[in-house]
Structure formats: C-alpha cells, structure tokens
Amino acid sequence: MTRATPKPRKIKRAEKPKMTRAIAIPSKKSGKVYGSYQPWMNHVAGEMVGKFGARSCDLATVFEVGETTIDHWIKNRPGFANAVHKARLKSMTKVAQAMYQLAVGYSHPDIH
C-alpha cells in the first residue's frame, strides 16, 4: 500500500483590519477610482489636520494612498494644500497661545 502525498494547504492571507473613521468618507462603491484625488478630500484633510493633528502619514492611511502621494497633492493641488495649511496654522496658533499663557501666567477671580 502506497501512501498518498498530502495536498498542500492553502494559507489564507491576514485580512486588513478595518479602520474606524471619525469623518464620513464616500465608499469605494461610488464608481470612482479611490486612489486618485477627489475634491471632497480637501474638507476631510482640513478636518483631520485641524481637529486631530493628523500628519501626512495619517492622511495617507485615511485616503489609502502613499505618503508621497499626499505630499504630491499638497504641492500640486491648491485646494488640498490650502485646506491642510489653514488647519495647521489654526492648530499651531492654539498651541502658541497656550504656551504664551503658560509662560506669562494669567489671573482669575479668587472664588471660595
């Protein structure tokens, strides 16, 4: 009696974990190419940078593109660059004001 060689097992790839997103993003089923730039990304990028302090790598993860693609969009897409830069400026202003208040001190009414 000859022994049959076992069939090789199929190894399943680990599925990519689904990210929870704080901002609604149109689905892939909309019929548009997901990896390419879309005008709605300006608003989402501005919100992500302004509210959550997202960096280019975080935006790349949300939009499912490479980090260099985000840098390319910032250089070549004025609307996208404007949204990101305005949000960064707004958040940096908040940090600067907080640091100034901490350094100088501030007064408040003494309540007992």
N, C-alpha and C positions, 0 to 999 in steps of 0.2 A: 504494500500500500504506500503510495507516494503522498507526500504532504504538500498541499497546495500553498503557494506563497500568498500571504495576506495582501489584500488590496491596501494601497496607501490611503491613509485618512486625509480627508480634506480639512485643512486648517482654516478656520474662519478668521477673517481679519477683525481686529477690535473695532467696534463701531465708534465713530467720532462722537464724543459727548455733546449733547445739545446744550447750547448756552442759553441762559435766561437773559433776556434783554429788557432793560428798563424803558427803552424807547421803541415804539412800534416801527417795524421796518417792513416794507412790502415784501410779499412772499416771492419765492422763485417761480411760482406757477403763473406769474403775471405775463409770461411770454417774453420778457426782456432778458438780455444777457446780464447775469448777475455780477460778473467780474468787471464790467465796464462802468464808467462813470455815468451817473444819473443825476439830474438837477435836485432831486429830493435829498440827496446826500449832504448838500450844503447845510440844511437845517439840522439834520441829525448830528453831523460833525460838530456844529456850533454848540448844540445842547450837550453833547458828550464832553467836550472840552470845558465848557463853562460850568456845568453842574458837577461833573465827576473828575475833572482834571485829567481827562484822557490824553495819552500821548499818541504819537504816530503808530506805535505798535498796537495800542489798544484799538485805535480806529481801524487798523488793518484787520484785526481779529473780527471786529463787528461787521465790516464790509466784505469779509472773506477774500481779501486780496493781500498781496505782499506789502511789506513796509515801504519798499521803494516805489510802489505804485502810489501810495499816499503822498510821498514826497514829490512825485511827478505831478499829481493833481494839484498840490499846493503851488508848485512852480507854474503850471500851465493852465489852471482853471481859476480865473479871477474870483468867481463867486464862492468857490470852495475855500480858496486862500483867504478871502475877506471874512468869511464866517469863522474860520479857525483863528485867524489873527485877532479879530474883535473879541472872541471868547477868551483867548489867552490874555489879552490886555486887561479885560474886565476882572479876571481872576487874579492877575498879578497886582492890580490896583487894590483889591480887597486885602491881599497879603501885606502890601506895603502900608496900608492904613492901620492894619492890626499891629504891625511891628512898630510903627510910629507911636501908637497909643501905649504900647508896652514899654517903649523906651522913655517916653516923656512922662508917662503917668497921666491919670485922669482923675477928676474929682467927682464925687457923687454925694447926694444928701445922706446925712447920717440918720438912719431910721432905727428906732428902738421899739 
